[in-house]
């Protein structure tokens, strides 16, 4: 693969990962007001996002980076506490520090792989439980 082709492939993959997926359109079945509809959309986003550690207003790539960073840092801190943190600036990282960072990073990536589809399914269920029906599923954003 030439350098230009590789660069184009990387740009296409990053561009696809940076697009925020639109949620399906919903319609009221219980005569809710437009204000109540907006509040229900936001409330379901917050509720489902909290349960699945996924922000529906961010792109899948931003969610993955956040999860890898947060869980990798947490894993490193836990591993460092177990095996001991480096005591001076010239010392190297401990095995626990490295293993914890790796395990946390892998866990963050694994959580993020199916984050958007899970988020969307749960959000639809939340909206349907509040008296809305799904009108149409959104087209993929390019």
PyMOL commands that place a pseudoatom at each C-alpha (Angstrom):
pseudoatom trace, name=CA, resn=UNK, resi=1, chain=A, elem=C, hetatm=0, pos=[0.000, 0.000, 0.000]
pseudoatom trace, name=CA, resn=UNK, resi=2, chain=A, elem=C, hetatm=0, pos=[1.422, 3.374, -0.944]
pseudoatom trace, name=CA, resn=UNK, resi=3, chain=A, elem=C, hetatm=0, pos=[1.778, 6.206, 1.527]
pseudoatom trace, name=CA, resn=UNK, resi=4, chain=A, elem=C, hetatm=0, pos=[-1.087, 8.167, -0.023]
pseudoatom trace, name=CA, resn=UNK, resi=5, chain=A, elem=C, hetatm=0, pos=[-3.438, 5.183, 0.039]
pseudoatom trace, name=CA, resn=UNK, resi=6, chain=A, elem=C, hetatm=0, pos=[-2.583, 4.466, 3.681]
pseudoatom trace, name=CA, resn=UNK, resi=7, chain=A, elem=C, hetatm=0, pos=[-3.143, 8.098, 4.600]
pseudoatom trace, name=CA, resn=UNK, resi=8, chain=A, elem=C, hetatm=0, pos=[-6.511, 8.112, 2.809]
pseudoatom trace, name=CA, resn=UNK, resi=9, chain=A, elem=C, hetatm=0, pos=[-7.542, 4.914, 4.620]
pseudoatom trace, name=CA, resn=UNK, resi=10, chain=A, elem=C, hetatm=0, pos=[-6.606, 6.334, 8.023]
pseudoatom trace, name=CA, resn=UNK, resi=11, chain=A, elem=C, hetatm=0, pos=[-8.444, 9.587, 7.267]
pseudoatom trace, name=CA, resn=UNK, resi=12, chain=A, elem=C, hetatm=0, pos=[-11.569, 7.680, 6.197]
pseudoatom trace, name=CA, resn=UNK, resi=13, chain=A, elem=C, hetatm=0, pos=[-11.543, 5.540, 9.335]
pseudoatom trace, name=CA, resn=UNK, resi=14, chain=A, elem=C, hetatm=0, pos=[-11.041, 8.527, 11.611]
pseudoatom trace, name=CA, resn=UNK, resi=15, chain=A, elem=C, hetatm=0, pos=[-13.722, 10.493, 9.786]
pseudoatom trace, name=CA, resn=UNK, resi=16, chain=A, elem=C, hetatm=0, pos=[-16.209, 7.673, 10.239]
pseudoatom trace, name=CA, resn=UNK, resi=17, chain=A, elem=C, hetatm=0, pos=[-15.330, 7.418, 13.924]
pseudoatom trace, name=CA, resn=UNK, resi=18, chain=A, elem=C, hetatm=0, pos=[-15.764, 11.149, 14.479]
pseudoatom trace, name=CA, resn=UNK, resi=19, chain=A, elem=C, hetatm=0, pos=[-19.352, 11.365, 13.229]
pseudoatom trace, name=CA, resn=UNK, resi=20, chain=A, elem=C, hetatm=0, pos=[-21.989, 11.545, 15.918]
pseudoatom trace, name=CA, resn=UNK, resi=21, chain=A, elem=C, hetatm=0, pos=[-24.745, 9.056, 15.159]
pseudoatom trace, name=CA, resn=UNK, resi=22, chain=A, elem=C, hetatm=0, pos=[-28.212, 10.566, 15.069]
pseudoatom trace, name=CA, resn=UNK, resi=23, chain=A, elem=C, hetatm=0, pos=[-30.879, 8.902, 17.134]
pseudoatom trace, name=CA, resn=UNK, resi=24, chain=A, elem=C, hetatm=0, pos=[-34.117, 7.802, 15.447]
pseudoatom trace, name=CA, resn=UNK, resi=25, chain=A, elem=C, hetatm=0, pos=[-37.006, 10.244, 15.194]
pseudoatom trace, name=CA, resn=UNK, resi=26, chain=A, elem=C, hetatm=0, pos=[-39.843, 9.688, 17.652]
pseudoatom trace, name=CA, resn=UNK, resi=27, chain=A, elem=C, hetatm=0, pos=[-43.493, 10.676, 17.762]
pseudoatom trace, name=CA, resn=UNK, resi=28, chain=A, elem=C, hetatm=0, pos=[-45.763, 11.072, 20.750]
pseudoatom trace, name=CA, resn=UNK, resi=29, chain=A, elem=C, hetatm=0, pos=[-48.489, 8.523, 21.416]
pseudoatom trace, name=CA, resn=UNK, resi=30, chain=A, elem=C, hetatm=0, pos=[-49.831, 10.200, 24.571]
pseudoatom trace, name=CA, resn=UNK, resi=31, chain=A, elem=C, hetatm=0, pos=[-50.074, 13.822, 23.397]
pseudoatom trace, name=CA, resn=UNK, resi=32, chain=A, elem=C, hetatm=0, pos=[-46.919, 15.019, 25.156]
pseudoatom trace, name=CA, resn=UNK, resi=33, chain=A, elem=C, hetatm=0, pos=[-45.924, 18.621, 24.534]
pseudoatom trace, name=CA, resn=UNK, resi=34, chain=A, elem=C, hetatm=0, pos=[-42.832, 19.514, 22.498]
pseudoatom trace, name=CA, resn=UNK, resi=35, chain=A, elem=C, hetatm=0, pos=[-41.126, 20.624, 25.708]
pseudoatom trace, name=CA, resn=UNK, resi=36, chain=A, elem=C, hetatm=0, pos=[-41.912, 17.300, 27.378]
pseudoatom trace, name=CA, resn=UNK, resi=37, chain=A, elem=C, hetatm=0, pos=[-40.592, 15.507, 24.296]
pseudoatom trace, name=CA, resn=UNK, resi=38, chain=A, elem=C, hetatm=0, pos=[-37.263, 17.374, 24.459]
pseudoatom trace, name=CA, resn=UNK, resi=39, chain=A, elem=C, hetatm=0, pos=[-37.003, 16.669, 28.195]
pseudoatom trace, name=CA, resn=UNK, resi=40, chain=A, elem=C, hetatm=0, pos=[-37.741, 12.962, 27.683]
pseudoatom trace, name=CA, resn=UNK, resi=41, chain=A, elem=C, hetatm=0, pos=[-35.101, 12.705, 24.936]
pseudoatom trace, name=CA, resn=UNK, resi=42, chain=A, elem=C, hetatm=0, pos=[-32.494, 14.344, 27.165]
pseudoatom trace, name=CA, resn=UNK, resi=43, chain=A, elem=C, hetatm=0, pos=[-33.517, 12.320, 30.217]
pseudoatom trace, name=CA, resn=UNK, resi=44, chain=A, elem=C, hetatm=0, pos=[-33.324, 9.011, 28.337]
pseudoatom trace, name=CA, resn=UNK, resi=45, chain=A, elem=C, hetatm=0, pos=[-29.908, 9.992, 26.913]
pseudoatom trace, name=CA, resn=UNK, resi=46, chain=A, elem=C, hetatm=0, pos=[-28.631, 10.754, 30.403]
pseudoatom trace, name=CA, resn=UNK, resi=47, chain=A, elem=C, hetatm=0, pos=[-30.137, 7.646, 31.995]
pseudoatom trace, name=CA, resn=UNK, resi=48, chain=A, elem=C, hetatm=0, pos=[-28.890, 5.222, 29.338]
pseudoatom trace, name=CA, resn=UNK, resi=49, chain=A, elem=C, hetatm=0, pos=[-25.535, 6.963, 29.015]
pseudoatom trace, name=CA, resn=UNK, resi=50, chain=A, elem=C, hetatm=0, pos=[-24.930, 6.655, 32.745]
pseudoatom trace, name=CA, resn=UNK, resi=51, chain=A, elem=C, hetatm=0, pos=[-25.776, 2.952, 32.771]
pseudoatom trace, name=CA, resn=UNK, resi=52, chain=A, elem=C, hetatm=0, pos=[-23.605, 2.107, 29.754]
pseudoatom trace, name=CA, resn=UNK, resi=53, chain=A, elem=C, hetatm=0, pos=[-20.799, 4.645, 30.219]
pseudoatom trace, name=CA, resn=UNK, resi=54, chain=A, elem=C, hetatm=0, pos=[-21.545, 6.098, 26.787]
pseudoatom trace, name=CA, resn=UNK, resi=55, chain=A, elem=C, hetatm=0, pos=[-22.209, 9.720, 25.839]
pseudoatom trace, name=CA, resn=UNK, resi=56, chain=A, elem=C, hetatm=0, pos=[-24.767, 9.888, 23.026]
pseudoatom trace, name=CA, resn=UNK, resi=57, chain=A, elem=C, hetatm=0, pos=[-23.682, 13.434, 22.158]
pseudoatom trace, name=CA, resn=UNK, resi=58, chain=A, elem=C, hetatm=0, pos=[-20.090, 12.334, 21.410]
pseudoatom trace, name=CA, resn=UNK, resi=59, chain=A, elem=C, hetatm=0, pos=[-18.781, 10.281, 18.510]
pseudoatom trace, name=CA, resn=UNK, resi=60, chain=A, elem=C, hetatm=0, pos=[-17.932, 6.602, 18.973]
pseudoatom trace, name=CA, resn=UNK, resi=61, chain=A, elem=C, hetatm=0, pos=[-14.243, 7.515, 18.640]
pseudoatom trace, name=CA, resn=UNK, resi=62, chain=A, elem=C, hetatm=0, pos=[-14.469, 10.132, 21.410]
pseudoatom trace, name=CA, resn=UNK, resi=63, chain=A, elem=C, hetatm=0, pos=[-16.245, 7.623, 23.650]
pseudoatom trace, name=CA, resn=UNK, resi=64, chain=A, elem=C, hetatm=0, pos=[-13.566, 4.995, 22.964]
pseudoatom trace, name=CA, resn=UNK, resi=65, chain=A, elem=C, hetatm=0, pos=[-10.714, 7.402, 23.689]
pseudoatom trace, name=CA, resn=UNK, resi=66, chain=A, elem=C, hetatm=0, pos=[-12.363, 8.504, 26.936]
pseudoatom trace, name=CA, resn=UNK, resi=67, chain=A, elem=C, hetatm=0, pos=[-12.958, 4.916, 28.074]
pseudoatom trace, name=CA, resn=UNK, resi=68, chain=A, elem=C, hetatm=0, pos=[-9.418, 3.780, 27.211]
pseudoatom trace, name=CA, resn=UNK, resi=69, chain=A, elem=C, hetatm=0, pos=[-7.898, 6.797, 28.965]
pseudoatom trace, name=CA, resn=UNK, resi=70, chain=A, elem=C, hetatm=0, pos=[-10.040, 6.647, 32.106]
pseudoatom trace, name=CA, resn=UNK, resi=71, chain=A, elem=C, hetatm=0, pos=[-9.870, 2.887, 32.585]
pseudoatom trace, name=CA, resn=UNK, resi=72, chain=A, elem=C, hetatm=0, pos=[-6.193, 2.729, 31.598]
pseudoatom trace, name=CA, resn=UNK, resi=73, chain=A, elem=C, hetatm=0, pos=[-5.317, 5.425, 34.132]
pseudoatom trace, name=CA, resn=UNK, resi=74, chain=A, elem=C, hetatm=0, pos=[-7.431, 3.762, 36.816]
pseudoatom trace, name=CA, resn=UNK, resi=75, chain=A, elem=C, hetatm=0, pos=[-5.818, 0.394, 36.097]
pseudoatom trace, name=CA, resn=UNK, resi=76, chain=A, elem=C, hetatm=0, pos=[-2.350, 1.922, 36.283]
pseudoatom trace, name=CA, resn=UNK, resi=77, chain=A, elem=C, hetatm=0, pos=[-3.154, 3.524, 39.618]
pseudoatom trace, name=CA, resn=UNK, resi=78, chain=A, elem=C, hetatm=0, pos=[-4.481, 0.254, 41.028]
pseudoatom trace, name=CA, resn=UNK, resi=79, chain=A, elem=C, hetatm=0, pos=[-1.541, -1.758, 39.683]
pseudoatom trace, name=CA, resn=UNK, resi=80, chain=A, elem=C, hetatm=0, pos=[0.896, 0.803, 41.054]
pseudoatom trace, name=CA, resn=UNK, resi=81, chain=A, elem=C, hetatm=0, pos=[-0.668, 0.600, 44.497]
pseudoatom trace, name=CA, resn=UNK, resi=82, chain=A, elem=C, hetatm=0, pos=[-0.477, -3.195, 44.498]
pseudoatom trace, name=CA, resn=UNK, resi=83, chain=A, elem=C, hetatm=0, pos=[3.172, -3.505, 43.444]
pseudoatom trace, name=CA, resn=UNK, resi=84, chain=A, elem=C, hetatm=0, pos=[4.382, -0.111, 44.593]
pseudoatom trace, name=CA, resn=UNK, resi=85, chain=A, elem=C, hetatm=0, pos=[4.765, 3.171, 42.801]
pseudoatom trace, name=CA, resn=UNK, resi=86, chain=A, elem=C, hetatm=0, pos=[8.173, 4.348, 41.544]
pseudoatom trace, name=CA, resn=UNK, resi=87, chain=A, elem=C, hetatm=0, pos=[9.945, 6.279, 44.287]
pseudoatom trace, name=CA, resn=UNK, resi=88, chain=A, elem=C, hetatm=0, pos=[12.110, 8.583, 42.193]
pseudoatom trace, name=CA, resn=UNK, resi=89, chain=A, elem=C, hetatm=0, pos=[11.949, 10.240, 38.805]
pseudoatom trace, name=CA, resn=UNK, resi=90, chain=A, elem=C, hetatm=0, pos=[14.788, 8.081, 37.485]
pseudoatom trace, name=CA, resn=UNK, resi=91, chain=A, elem=C, hetatm=0, pos=[13.148, 4.763, 38.379]
pseudoatom trace, name=CA, resn=UNK, resi=92, chain=A, elem=C, hetatm=0, pos=[11.188, 2.703, 35.878]
pseudoatom trace, name=CA, resn=UNK, resi=93, chain=A, elem=C, hetatm=0, pos=[7.540, 1.803, 36.037]
pseudoatom trace, name=CA, resn=UNK, resi=94, chain=A, elem=C, hetatm=0, pos=[6.629, -1.241, 38.104]
pseudoatom trace, name=CA, resn=UNK, resi=95, chain=A, elem=C, hetatm=0, pos=[5.104, -4.370, 36.585]
pseudoatom trace, name=CA, resn=UNK, resi=96, chain=A, elem=C, hetatm=0, pos=[1.794, -3.679, 38.321]
pseudoatom trace, name=CA, resn=UNK, resi=97, chain=A, elem=C, hetatm=0, pos=[1.694, -0.174, 36.899]
pseudoatom trace, name=CA, resn=UNK, resi=98, chain=A, elem=C, hetatm=0, pos=[2.243, -1.460, 33.374]
pseudoatom trace, name=CA, resn=UNK, resi=99, chain=A, elem=C, hetatm=0, pos=[-0.115, -4.432, 33.718]
pseudoatom trace, name=CA, resn=UNK, resi=100, chain=A, elem=C, hetatm=0, pos=[-2.863, -2.290, 35.252]
pseudoatom trace, name=CA, resn=UNK, resi=101, chain=A, elem=C, hetatm=0, pos=[-2.600, 0.313, 32.500]
pseudoatom trace, name=CA, resn=UNK, resi=102, chain=A, elem=C, hetatm=0, pos=[-2.745, -2.403, 29.832]
pseudoatom trace, name=CA, resn=UNK, resi=103, chain=A, elem=C, hetatm=0, pos=[-5.697, -4.178, 31.409]
pseudoatom trace, name=CA, resn=UNK, resi=104, chain=A, elem=C, hetatm=0, pos=[-7.602, -0.926, 31.881]
pseudoatom trace, name=CA, resn=UNK, resi=105, chain=A, elem=C, hetatm=0, pos=[-6.918, 0.148, 28.317]
pseudoatom trace, name=CA, resn=UNK, resi=106, chain=A, elem=C, hetatm=0, pos=[-8.102, -3.182, 26.947]
pseudoatom trace, name=CA, resn=UNK, resi=107, chain=A, elem=C, hetatm=0, pos=[-11.241, -3.051, 29.096]
pseudoatom trace, name=CA, resn=UNK, resi=108, chain=A, elem=C, hetatm=0, pos=[-11.967, 0.505, 27.902]
pseudoatom trace, name=CA, resn=UNK, resi=109, chain=A, elem=C, hetatm=0, pos=[-11.607, -0.564, 24.285]
pseudoatom trace, name=CA, resn=UNK, resi=110, chain=A, elem=C, hetatm=0, pos=[-13.811, -3.617, 24.808]
pseudoatom trace, name=CA, resn=UNK, resi=111, chain=A, elem=C, hetatm=0, pos=[-16.555, -1.539, 26.428]
pseudoatom trace, name=CA, resn=UNK, resi=112, chain=A, elem=C, hetatm=0, pos=[-16.455, 0.912, 23.538]
pseudoatom trace, name=CA, resn=UNK, resi=113, chain=A, elem=C, hetatm=0, pos=[-16.730, -1.644, 20.726]
pseudoatom trace, name=CA, resn=UNK, resi=114, chain=A, elem=C, hetatm=0, pos=[-20.480, -2.144, 21.072]
pseudoatom trace, name=CA, resn=UNK, resi=115, chain=A, elem=C, hetatm=0, pos=[-21.261, 1.088, 22.900]
pseudoatom trace, name=CA, resn=UNK, resi=116, chain=A, elem=C, hetatm=0, pos=[-23.224, 2.957, 20.232]
pseudoatom trace, name=CA, resn=UNK, resi=117, chain=A, elem=C, hetatm=0, pos=[-25.583, 0.109, 19.221]
pseudoatom trace, name=CA, resn=UNK, resi=118, chain=A, elem=C, hetatm=0, pos=[-26.271, -0.745, 22.877]
pseudoatom trace, name=CA, resn=UNK, resi=119, chain=A, elem=C, hetatm=0, pos=[-26.881, 2.923, 23.671]
pseudoatom trace, name=CA, resn=UNK, resi=120, chain=A, elem=C, hetatm=0, pos=[-29.318, 3.288, 20.771]
pseudoatom trace, name=CA, resn=UNK, resi=121, chain=A, elem=C, hetatm=0, pos=[-31.281, 0.113, 21.640]
pseudoatom trace, name=CA, resn=UNK, resi=122, chain=A, elem=C, hetatm=0, pos=[-31.627, 1.159, 25.297]
pseudoatom trace, name=CA, resn=UNK, resi=123, chain=A, elem=C, hetatm=0, pos=[-32.550, 4.734, 24.328]
pseudoatom trace, name=CA, resn=UNK, resi=124, chain=A, elem=C, hetatm=0, pos=[-35.328, 3.433, 22.032]
pseudoatom trace, name=CA, resn=UNK, resi=125, chain=A, elem=C, hetatm=0, pos=[-36.647, 1.229, 24.844]
pseudoatom trace, name=CA, resn=UNK, resi=126, chain=A, elem=C, hetatm=0, pos=[-36.576, 4.187, 27.252]
pseudoatom trace, name=CA, resn=UNK, resi=127, chain=A, elem=C, hetatm=0, pos=[-38.463, 6.427, 24.820]
pseudoatom trace, name=CA, resn=UNK, resi=128, chain=A, elem=C, hetatm=0, pos=[-41.051, 3.723, 24.079]
pseudoatom trace, name=CA, resn=UNK, resi=129, chain=A, elem=C, hetatm=0, pos=[-41.624, 3.238, 27.818]
pseudoatom trace, name=CA, resn=UNK, resi=130, chain=A, elem=C, hetatm=0, pos=[-42.420, 6.970, 28.072]
pseudoatom trace, name=CA, resn=UNK, resi=131, chain=A, elem=C, hetatm=0, pos=[-45.075, 6.835, 25.380]
pseudoatom trace, name=CA, resn=UNK, resi=132, chain=A, elem=C, hetatm=0, pos=[-43.238, 7.507, 22.115]
pseudoatom trace, name=CA, resn=UNK, resi=133, chain=A, elem=C, hetatm=0, pos=[-43.002, 5.429, 18.976]
pseudoatom trace, name=CA, resn=UNK, resi=134, chain=A, elem=C, hetatm=0, pos=[-40.072, 5.253, 16.601]
pseudoatom trace, name=CA, resn=UNK, resi=135, chain=A, elem=C, hetatm=0, pos=[-40.918, 6.978, 13.317]
pseudoatom trace, name=CA, resn=UNK, resi=136, chain=A, elem=C, hetatm=0, pos=[-37.830, 6.155, 11.262]
pseudoatom trace, name=CA, resn=UNK, resi=137, chain=A, elem=C, hetatm=0, pos=[-34.282, 5.073, 11.812]
pseudoatom trace, name=CA, resn=UNK, resi=138, chain=A, elem=C, hetatm=0, pos=[-31.673, 7.635, 10.773]
pseudoatom trace, name=CA, resn=UNK, resi=139, chain=A, elem=C, hetatm=0, pos=[-29.432, 7.153, 7.779]
pseudoatom trace, name=CA, resn=UNK, resi=140, chain=A, elem=C, hetatm=0, pos=[-25.728, 6.697, 8.363]
pseudoatom trace, name=CA, resn=UNK, resi=141, chain=A, elem=C, hetatm=0, pos=[-23.825, 9.981, 8.533]
pseudoatom trace, name=CA, resn=UNK, resi=142, chain=A, elem=C, hetatm=0, pos=[-20.759, 10.212, 6.326]
for i in range(1, 142): cmd.bond("trace and resi %d" % i, "trace and resi %d" % (i + 1))
show_as sticks, trace
zoom trace
